[in-house]
Amino acid sequence: MADLRQGALQKAYQVYVGTDSAEVSRGKGDAWETDKVSSAAGLVAYNGKTLNAFTKYYWRVDVWDKEDVRSSSAVTSFETGMGTMRNWQGTWITDEHDMKTKPAPYFRKVFEAGKKIKSARAYIAVAGLYELSINGQKIGNHRLDPMYTRFDRRNLYVTYDVTAQLQSGKNAIGVLLGNGWYNHQSTAVWDFDKAPWRNRPTFCLDLRITYEDGSVETVQSDRSWKSSLSPVIFNSIYTAEHYDARLEQDGWNTVNFDDAKWKGVIIRSSPSNNIVSQSMQPVRNVLEIPATTFVKFNDTAYHYNLGRNISGVSKITVKGEAGTVIRLRHAERLYDNGRVDLSNIDQHYRPVGTEDPYQTDIFILSGKGEETFMPKFNYKGFQYVEVKASKPIKLAKQNLVGYFMHSDVEPIGNISTSNPVVNKIWSATNASYLSNLFGYPTDCPQREKNGWTGDAQIAIETGLYSFDGITIYEKWLADHRDEQQPNGVLPSIIPTNGWGYEWGNGPDWTSTIAVIPWNIYLFYGDSKILSDNYDNIKRYVDHIDEQYPTGLTTWGLGDWVPVKSKSPVELTSSAYYFADATILSKTAAILGKTADAEKYEKLAQKIKNAVNAKYLNPTTNLYGAGTQTELSVPLYWGLVPADVKSQVAANLAKRVEFDKFHLDVGLLGTKAILNALGQNGYTDVAYKVASQEDFPSWGWWIVNGATTLYENWNIKSKYDISLNHIMFGEIGAWLYKGIGGIFPDETQPGFKNVLLKPHFVPNLQNYESSHTGPYGKITSSWRRKGKGVSYTAVVPANSTATIYFPVTAGQQVYLSNKVVSTTDFAVDTKLYKVEAGTYTFEIK
C-alpha cells in the first residue's frame, strides 16, 4: 500500500486474474476473481483455474484502506512457461566430440518464418553453460546460464522473449555451449572432474512462434542442426577461459553464413527427468569498474588495479600482431615488486600440466585491428590484473575494465553511521556477500566457488536484511532436497559431485536445511518454504537423533578458523542440533502438525538438558572453559536456563573485557558473539568489539585496505587466507539488529509487526538503518541531540511496530513534546506500540 498516513492499513482486498487485459482493468478475471475479502493479508496464493502453459495472464489487486476507500493497482502480467515436461518438442543434442575435447562447440540452424509474427519465445535447457543468439544478436544479458544444479537430478531452462529478433523469411539461431560445472576439465581437491554426470555439454531448445493468424510453429533442436568448434579453445568455470581470435567464423550465427564444412549433431538422452524453469534473478555484469591505477612494466607486461576486490571478469581491448598471445592473470594480492601473487588461493588447485594456469585468461590475437576479449563461461575473484604478451603491445589505463558479476538481487537495506570504518565494514560485508552469490551461496569466488553450507547459514540474515534474495535460496533449498540422502544426511557443499558427504557436514554446517527456511519465513512471512522443506528437516533431525540418542552430538567441524581459543565441537554442534529441533517443532505447529510439534519440542528440551548437564557449571555459570564461543553460542541459540541467563551474559561480557574487547571466535562464534552480548544488555560491549580497528577485528582488515571480508583474522596467515569470504559476515546483519534494532516478529512474520529495539551506543553520533520488507520500507534511525537522543521510526502501511526504548534512570520518552505512555518491559527498557506512520521521539 502506498499510504503514508498514520495508522494506514488494509481492511480488505480483491484480486483479478485473466487473459484479457481490458477485462481485468474493468474488474473482471476469467482465471480468478475473488470476492471482496475482509483481510489485512499481503500475501495470497493463487487459487483460480488451472493455469495453461504458454499463456499470458494479466492481474490487478484492489485494496480498501482504513476509511474503506478502494484503490487499484496497475494492471500487470505474468506468463507461464512449459508447465510440464511433456510440452517440450525439442531433442537434446550435442556435437560429435567427447568430454575431453577442449574447444567449445557452436550450433546453428536456419529456418523460415513464412507468416507475420505476433510473438516468439525461446525456451532453452542446457547441461553446461550457453550463449543464445538469433540473426547474429546475443539474446538477453544473463551470464553463466543456467545456474548450477545436480545435473542428473534437475536441469533448469530459461525463457526469452525473442519477438524483436525474428524477421519474416529466413532466420538463424546460434548456440555456443560452455562446460560450466557439467563438464569440469580442471582438477582440484574436490574432484570436480569426477562428477558422475560429466559429459560433453548438451542442450534442448524450443523456439515457439505465434503468428498473427493464431497459428503456432515450434522450431526445435533436432538432427537438422549443424555444429562446429568455436574460437573458445578452453573454458573452465573454475580457472579461466582461452580464446583464439584467429579461429573466429564471422557471421556463424547469421542466415547467409556458409556452413558446408560444418558437421551434424548427436542426439542425447535428457540429463535428468526433471526440467524446470529457472525462476530466480540471473547472474549479470552488474557493475563496470575502471582501473584506478595502471603500471607499465615494459612493452609486454602491464598491471591494472581495480581499487576493490570483486567477483567477475575483466575485459581487454587491444591491438597487435596475429598470433600474439596475451595472458591476463587475476589476483587478490601483489608481491612487493608489484607483480600479482596467487599463492593465497591456489593451494587447493591440482593442475595436470601447464596448459590450464590458475585464474589466467589467454587471448590469442587475430591481428585484424582493435580486438576485445571478455570470458563468456568463467568468473574469478580478483582486484589486480597482470597482462603479459608474447610480443610488444601498447596498452593504456582505459584498455581494461572489470565487471562485478553476481546474482542480480535488488538492494533493500541500508546502513549509515557517523563512524566511517563501520560504514566500510558494512560495505565490505555486502561486497563479499554478493561476490559469493552465483545462483547459490558460495564461500569464495576464486579458490573454490563451492556452496559451503556453514558459510551460508552464518550469512543468511546479512543477506536478507540487505538484499531481496529469496529466489536464490528457494533454488538452493531445492538443491538441498536433490542432494539429501534417504537417511537424511546432507553434504557440506551443495550442489556437489559427491564430495562432502563424509567431511564437514555436521549440524553446525548443514543446519542450512532448517535455519535458512526459518529465516526466510521470518523475513517474508511465507510458510511455503517451510512446507516445501518440512520432510527434509524432519529426516535430518531424525537422523541425528538416531545416531546420537543422548542429545549430544560430536558431528561437525566446530568453530572454524578461530583467533586462538578452541571450543568443544560437541557443544557447538549440539547447539545447532537444538536449533534444528526447535525450528522443526515451531514449523510443525505452523503447518498444523500438532503431534510433531510436541515430539520435537520434547527433543529440543532433551538436547538442552544434556548440554547444560555437561557444559554449564552451576557454581560459576560458565560453559566449558568460559571462552567467548562457549558462552555466546548457548546464549544466542537459547540453551541457557532462564534463571541464570543474566549471570552467563555477565560472564561473557567479563570475558570480552578480559580479551580487551577483541574477538576470540571462529566461524560459529562470530554468528553468536555480538548478538549474545546485545540481546542480553551489553550492546555497548558488542559495539566496542564490532568497531575495533586493530587485530583481531573486522576494522583491522578495513584499515589495512580491505574492500571485502577475509577468511582469516590474521592477514599474514599462510593458510585459509582468501581475501573474499563471507564466513565472518554476521556483522552485516548485526548492524541492523544490534544498533538499529530492526527485527521480524515471529508471531507476525514478514514484518507485519516490526520489532524495533534501538541502542544508542557510545561513540556514535548518529545512525541510520532501513530495510524494505513485504509491506514497505522500515526505518530506524537516531542522532544525538545535546544530552539526549532523537529517534525516528518509519513503519510502513498495513503493519505495526513494537518499540523497545533503552532509557536510563530519570529519562523520559517524548513524542510531539508530550511524554508517551510506555510500559516498563524490563530493566532500562520501555515498550511502546505504534501503528503505521512516521514517528520522531525524543529521549531526554
N, C-alpha and C positions, 0 to 999 in steps of 0.2 A: 504494500500500500504506500502510495506517495502522499502521505498525510503528515505534516509536521506539527499539527496541533497537539497540545497537551491532552493526554488521555485518548489519543487516536486508537481506534480498534475496529475490528471487523465483526459485524453482527451476523452476517450471512454471506453465502456465495452461490453462484450458479455457473455451470460450465457447459460450453457448447463445443462439439467436435463434429466436423462434417467435411464432405468432399467438395462442397461448393462455397467458395469464399464469400460470395454475395449473400447466400443464405445465412451463413454464420454471422456476418455483420448485422443481419436483421434479427438475430437471436434465434436461429433455427439450426439444429445439428442432426444430420441424418445418421451419424455414427453413435453419438452420445449426447444426450441433453438431460441434465439433471433438473430436478425441481429447485426452487429456492431453498437452500439448506441452511438452517439456523446453526451456524458453527463459526468459530474463530480459526479453524484449521487452515494452515497454509500449505499443507502437503496432502494431496488427494490422488489416489491411484486410479488410473483409467479403468472404467467398469462398463464400457459400452459394447457395441457389436464387435465381433472378431475382426481385427484389422487385416485388410488384404495386403498381399505383397505388392511392391512396385507402385504404391499409391500415395498421392499427396493428400494430406489431411490438414484442414485449417481449424484453428481453435481460438476461443475467446473466453475470458473469465470476467464475470461481473461480481462486484462486491458491494455490500451495504455497510456504510460506516456507522459510527456511534449514534448519529442522528437519523439513521435509517435512510440515508441518501445513497442512491445507487450510482456507481460509476463503472465504466467498462474498460478493459484493456484493449489495446490494438489487436486486430486480427493478425495472427501469425501462423506459421505452419511447421509441420514436420513431414518427412517422407519415409515410408517403410522400405526396407531392403528386400533381401531374398526371402525372408520369412521362414523358409525351410530349405534344407539341402537339396530336396527333390527339385527345386526350381532351377538349379544350375543346369545349363545346357553344354557348357564348355567341358573340355577334357584336359586333364593335367598333362603338360608337355614339357620336355627339356630338349637339350641337344644331344649329339651322339657321344659326347665326351664323359669321362668318369670323374669321380670326386677329387682325384689328384690333379686334374688339369687346372692350371693356374689362371689363364685368361678368362675373363667373364664373358658370357655369351650374349649376343644380340639375337633378337627375334623380330620378324616383321610379317605383315600381311597387308595386302591391298584388297579393298572391297569397293563395291559401288552402291551408293545410296541413290536409288532411282526416283524417289519422290521427295516432295517438300518436307523437311524435317521440322517437327514440332518440339521434340525434346530428345535427349540422349543421355544415358547413364552408363558409365563403365564400372563394372564390378570385377575386382581382381584379388585373387587369393594367391599367396606366394609362400613357399618354403624357402627361406633365404631373404634377400632384400631385392628391391626393384626400383627402377625409374620407368614410368609410363609416358609415352609421347604419342601425339596424333598430329599427322601432317607437319612433322618437324618441330612441334611445340611441346615442351615438357608440361605435363599435367600436374597442377597443384604445387604447393610449396612445402609439402611434408618432407622430412628427412628420415631415413632409416626405417621406412615402412616395409613390411608390417612389424609390429612390436614382437619382441622375443617371447615365445611360449614353449611349452613342452611339445615339440612339433609332432610327435607321434600320438599325441592325445588331443590337441586342439590347435587349429590354424585360424588366423584372422584374415578377413577380407576387408578391403577399403572401397568406398563408393565415391565416384566423381561425377559431377555434372559436366558433361563434355559437349553440350549443345553448341556452344560458341566455336568449338574447334572443328566441328564437322562441316562439310560442304556438300552441296548436291553434286552427284557424279562420283568420281573416284576419290578414295581416302586411303591413307596409310596409317597403320598402327605400328608402333615400335615399343619393344620391351627390352630393357637391359637388366640382367639379373646379377645380383651380388651374393656372396656367400653368407654374410651375417653369422649368426650362431648356428645355422643349419649345417653348413659345410666348413667347419673350422679347420683351417690349414696351418695355423700357428700352434706351437707346442708350449705348454706351461704346466705347472704342478697340478693344475685342476683337471688335466686330461680332456680339455675341450675337444681335441681332435679324435677322441674315442667315443663320442656320443653315439648311442645305439641307433639314432635316426639318421646319422650322417649320410649324405648323398649329394650328387650334383643338384644345384638349385633347380626348382621347377615352379610352374605357375599354372593357374586356371583363370581364364578371362571370359566374361560375357559383356559384350557391348550391346546394350538394349536400346534400339532406336524406335521411337514412336513418331509416326508420320502424321501430317495434318489430316489425312483421311481416316485416322483412328487405327490404322493397321500397325502392327509391331513386327520388327525384324530383329533377330539377335545374331550378331557376328560373334563367333566364339573361337576359342583356342581349339585347334584340331590338327590333323595331319597336313592341312593345306598351308600351314605356316612354314617359313624358312628361317634358317639360323646361320650365324657366322660368329667367329671370335671377334672380340672388340679390342680397342686400344687399352682397356683396363687389364693390364697383363698380370696383375696380382691384387687381391683385396682381402684384407683381414679386419674384422671389426675390432680385433684385439690390438694389432700392432700398427698397421698403416696401409697405404694404397700406392701402387706403382702404375704409371700411365705412360705409354709410348705414343706420343702425338704423331709419329711417322706412320702409325697403323690406322689413323683415322680414315673413315669411309664417309666422305661428305655426302650429306643427303640420305644416309642409310634408312632414315625413318620417314622419307617422303615418297610420294607416288611414283615419280619418274626415275627413281634410282634403279640401276641395272643390277639385279640380284641373281644373274645367271650362274655365278660362281658360288652362290650360297648353297647350303645343304639343307636337307629335310630335318624333321624333328622326330623325337621318340615319344611315344605315348607312355605315360607313367601312371601308376596307381596313386590314389589320393594319399597324402602322408598320414592323414588321420580320418576318422569318420565324424569329425566334429568341426565344421567350418562355420565360424560365427563372425558377426560384424565387429570391427574394431571400433567400439563405442567409447572413445576416450580422446582427450586432447592429444594431438600429434606432436612429435618432435619437430622443431623448426630451427632455422637460423634466427634466433630471437634478437640478437644484438650484434651489430657490426662494430668492431673495436679497432681503431687505427693504432699503429705503433706509437708509443710515447718517446722512445729513443731508438736510434739507428746507428750502428757502427760498421764501418768498412775495415775489415782486417787486411784484405788485399783484393786483387781483381777476381778472385774465385771464391772468396769467403766473406760473408756478411752476417750481421747479428741484428735481430729485431726483439724489442721488449714491448709487450702489450700493456705493461703497467699494472696488470692484475692477473690472477690465476683463474683460468676458465676451463670448462669442458667444451670441446668443439673442434673446429678445424681452422686452418689458415688458407688463404687464397693468395696466390702469387701471380703477378703479371710481369712477363719478362720477354726479352728478345735476344736471340742468339743463333749460333750455327746449328744446322741439323745434326742430330746425334749427341748434342751436349747433354750430359747427364747432370741433373740438379737434384741434390739431396736436401730435404728440409727436415732437420732434427728438432723435435719438440720436447721441451723440458720445463721443469718447475724451478730448477736451481742452476746456478752458474759456478764454475770453478773460479779461483782467484784471477785467472788470466782472461776471464770474460767468456770462455767457451762453455757450451751447455754441459750440464752434469746430470746424467741419467742414473747415477749409482743408487739413488734413494728409492727407485721404483722398479728396477729391472731384476731384483733379486729372485723373483719367482718365475721369471721367463726362462724357458729351456730351449733355445733355438737349435735347430738342426742345420748346420752350415752357416753361411753368412749372407744368404740371399733375402732374409727377412729381418732387417735391422729394426730395433725397437723404436716405436714412435717416430719413424723416419719415412716420410713420403719420398718417392722417387719419380721425377718428371723428366722424360726424355723429349727434347725439343724437336719439332718438325722443321724448323728453320724458315717457316712461312710468315715472317713478320712477328708482330706482337702476339704472344700467346698467354692464355690464362689457364691455371690449374687449381681446382679445389676438389678434394676427395668426395666421392659420392657415397661410399659404403663403409666409412670409418669415422671414428671420433677419438679425441685424445684429451689428456689433462695437461695443461701447459700454460706458461707465461712467456717463455722465450722461444724463439725460432732461429736456428742457425742454418743459413743457406750456404751450401758448398757446391761448386760447379766444376765439371771436368775440364772446362775451357773458360777463358775470361768472359765475364758478363758485366753489364752495368746495371746497378740497382740503386734506387733512391728510397727514401723513407716511405713514400706513398705506394711503393710497388708490392707491399704485403699488408694484408689486414687479417684480423682474426674474427671468427664468428662464434659467439657464445651460443651453444646448442643445448637444448633440454626440452622436456615435455613442456609445451607452451601453456602452463597453467596460469590463471588470472591472479594477480596480486590482490589480496583482500584484507591485508593488515598493514599497520604502520606503527613504528616506534620512533620517538624523537625525544632526546633528553638534553639537559644542559652539560652533560659530560661527553665530549667528543669521542673519547675512547670507547665508551659504552655504545655509542651510536655506530662506531666502526665494528664492534663485536657483533652487533645485530646484523649489519650489512654483510659481514663475512660469513655469518651463520647462514643467511639466506643464499649467498653465493654458493656455499658448499651444498646446501640442500638442493638447489636447482642443478648444480653440476652432477648430482647423483640421482637425477630423475629422468630416466630414458624408457618410459613405458613400464618401469618397475623401479623401486628404490635400490640404489647401489651403494657400495661402500666408498669407492673412489673411481674417478674417471680415467685413470691411467694404468695402474699396475694390475687391476683385476676386472673392474666393471661387473662384479658379482653382486647378486641380490642378497647380501648378508642380512639375515633376519634380525640379528641383535642390533645392528646399526639402525634398522628401520623402526623397530619398536621404541628405541630411545628417542628418535626424531619425529614420531608421529604427531605430537602436539605442536611442535615447532612448525611442521609443515601445514597443519590445519589452521593455525592462527594466522599465518601469513599468506596462504595460497589456497585457491579452490581446487583441490587435487583429488576430489572424491572418485572421479572416474579412473584415475591411475590405480588407486587402492582397490576398487571393485575388480579391476582386471587382475591385479596381483593376488587378491584372495582367490580368484578363480585358478590362478597358478598354484596356490596352496592346495586347493581341492584336487587338482590334477596330480600333484606330487605326493600327497599323503598316502602312506602305506595302509593296507587293510587293518593293521593293528593300531593305527593312529599315529605312527611315527612320521615326523616331517624332517626334511633335510635342512641343514644350516644355511644353504644358499638356495634361493628359489627365483627363477627356474634353475634346474640343474640337469646335467647329463647323467647323473647318478652319483656324483661326488657330494658328500656332506651328510649322508645317512649314518655314518659311523663316527663322525667327529664334529664337535661344535654345536650339536643340535639338541641341547637340553632345554629345560623350560626357560632359562634366562635368555635364550635366543629365540626359540621357536614359539614362545608365547605370543608371537605376532598373530597367530590364528585366533586368539581371544582379545588381546589388547587393542589391535587395530580396528576390528569391527565395533568394539565397545566405544572407542573414542569417536569413530565416525557417527555412531548413533548419538552420542552426546552433542556433537557439533552440528549435525544436520537434522536430528530428530526423526530419522528414517529407520524403522525397525527391520526393513527388508534385508539389510546387510547382516543383521543378527540371525534372521530366519535362514538366509542362504548358507550360513556357515555354522549353524547350530549343531548339526550332527558331527561336523568335523571337530568343533571344540570339545564336544562330548567324548568322541573317540580318543582324542588326545589326552584329556583329563583322566579318562578311564584307564588308559594305558599306564600313566604314571602311578595311578592308584594300585594297579595290579603289580607293577614292578617294585613299588616302594610302599608297602601296606602300613608302615609305621607313621606315615605322614611326613617324613623327612626324606629328601632325595639328594643324592650327590651327583646327579646327572647334569652336566653343564660345564661351561668354560670358566665361570667365575668373573671376578671384577677385572676385566681385560685391560691391560696396559695401565696399571696403577702408577701413581707417583712413587710411592715407596712401600706402603703398608699393604700386605696381602690379607684378604678376608676369606673365611671358610666358604668353599663352594657350596657346601650343604646349606649354609644359612641363606645365601643369596638365591640359590636355585629353589629352595623351599619357599622363599618369599614369593617368587614368581608362580610357583605351583599354587600357593594360596590365592594369589591374584586371579589365576585362571579359574580356580574352583569358585571363587566369589563372583566373577563375571558370568560364569556358566549358570550359577544359581539365580542371579538377577535376570539374565537373559531368559531363563526358563519361566520366571514369573511374568516377564513382559509378554512372552508368547503364549501364556496361559497353560504352561506345563507345571501344574502345582506340585505333583509328586517329585519331579526332578528338582524343582526349586528347593524343596525341603531336603532332599537327598544331598544335594551339593552344598547347601548351607551347612549341613552337619559335617560334610567332608572338610569344608573350609575351617570349621571350628576345630576339627581334629588336627589339621595341619598347624593351626595357630597354637593350640595347646602343646603340640610336640616341639615346635620351635622355641616357645617360651620355657618349656621344661628343661630343654638342653642348653639354651644360649642366654637366657635372661637371669642375671644374678639378682635375687630378690633383696639382697643386702645393699649392694652398690647401685642397683638399677642400671647396670651396664650390660650390653650384649657382647659376648665374646671378650676380646681384649679391649673393647671400647674404642676401636678406630672409627674414623668418620663414616666409612661404608657400613660397618657393623651396626652403628647407631642409627644412621639415616635411612637405610633400607627398611628395617622394621617399622620405623615411624611413617615413612612415605606410603608403604603398602598396607598399613593398618593392622599390623600384627601386635602392636604394643597394647597391653591391657589398659583400660581407661583410667584406672586408679593410680597408675604410675607413669602415665604418658608425660605429664609435665616434668617429672624428675628425669626421665630419659632424655627429653628435649633439652633440659638444662645441662645434662651431661654432654650432649652433643655440642651445645654452644661453648661449654668449657673446653671441650676437646679442640674445637676450631680455634679458640683463643690460644690454647697451648701450641697449636700449629701456626701461630702468628697470623691467623686469619687467611691462611692459604689452603689450597686444595691438597688433599691427600687421598684421592679417589681414582678409580679407573672408570671403565665404561658404565657399569651398573651404579656405582656411587655417584657419578655425575648426573644421572637421572634423578637421584633422590636428595642429594645434599642441600641444594638451595630450597627446594620445596619443603623438606622436612624442617628446616630452620624457619622459613617464612610462615608456614601454616601452623606453627606452634609458638608464635610470639617473638621470633628472633629474626624478623626481616632485616633489621639494621645490620645484624651479623652477616646475614646472607648477602646483602649488598656490598659489605666490605670485601667479602670473598669474590663476588662477581666483578668488582671494579678494580681489583688489584692489577698492577702493571709490572710486577717483577715475578720471577719464577717461583712456583709454578702457577700459572693463571692464563685465562683467555687473553687478558690485556697484555701479557708478556709477549704473546705471538704478535699482537697488533703493533706494539711499539717497536717490534723488530721487523716490521714491514709486511706482515701477513695481510692478505685480502680474502683469504678463505681459512677455514679451521684445519688444524693439523691432526695427525694420527697419534702424536706423542707429545706429552707436556714438555719433554726435553728436546729442544730444537736441534741439539747436537747429537742426538741418539744415532747410532749406526744402523738400527733396525726399527721397523714399524714407524717410518717417518715419511709417509706420504704427506704432501702439503695441501691436500684437498680431500678431507674426510668429514663425514657428518656425525661420526660416533660420539663426539663430545658436544653435540648441538642442542641439548636440552635448554641451554641458557637462552636460546631464542624464544622458547615458549615461556620461560620464567620471567622474562622482561614484561610480558603481557600479564602474567599471573601475579608475580611477586610484588610488583610496584603499581601497575595499573589495576590489578585485582580483577581482571575480566575472566569469569568462569562460566561454563554452561551449568545449568541446574539439572541434576539427574532426574528430578521429579517432573520437570517440564523441559525436556531436551530440545536441542536445536535453537537455544537462546530464546525460547518462548518466554521464559523468565530468565533474566540475566542476573547472575550473582556478581556484585561489584564490591571488592574488598581492597580498596586502595591503601597503599602505605606511603607515607610522606617521609622517605628515608633521608637521613642527614647527608650533607654534601651534594645534594641535588637541589638546584633552584627551581627547576621546572621539569615537567614530564608530560608527554602526550602519547596516548595509545588509542588505536581504533581497530576494530575488526568488523567486517561485513558478514553477518550471518544470514540465515534464510529469511529473516524478517527485515533486514536492512542494516545500516551502519550503526555500530555501538561505539561510543567514545567514552574514554575515562582519562581525564587529564587534570593536572593540578600545577599550581605555581605558588611560590612563597610570597606572602603579602605582609610585610612587617614581621611580627612575631607569629602570625597566623598563616593559614593556607586557604587559597581559593580553589575549590574543587568543582569541575564541570563534568556532568554525566549526560550523555545523549542516549536515550532509549528509543529504538525505532517503533513505528506504528505497529499496533496489534501485538505488542509484547509489554512486559513489565520488568521491573528490576527490584532486587532487594539489595540495599546498600549497607555495608558494614563500615561505619566510620571509626577510624582509630583516633581516639581522643585521650588526652592526658588530664590529670586532676585539675579541675577548675575551668576546663574548656567547654564551650557550647557550640552547637551546630546551628547556623542561621541560614534561612532561605528568605530572600526578599526582605532582609533586615529584621526578620522575626525568628525567634528561637523555634526550631522544629520539634515536634513531639516525637522523641525516639524511644525505642525500647532498649533497656540495658540487656545486652546479649551475653556479654562476658566481661571479664576484667579489661578495662580500657577500650571497650568496643560498644558502639551504639548502633542499633539497627533501624533502618527507615525504608519503607516500601513506597515505590512510585509507579505511576502509570507511564505510558509512552510520553516522550517530550524531552525538552532540553532544560536542565536544571543547573544552576550555579550556586553552590553552597559556600559559606564562609565558616571556617573552623577557627575560633579565636577564644 
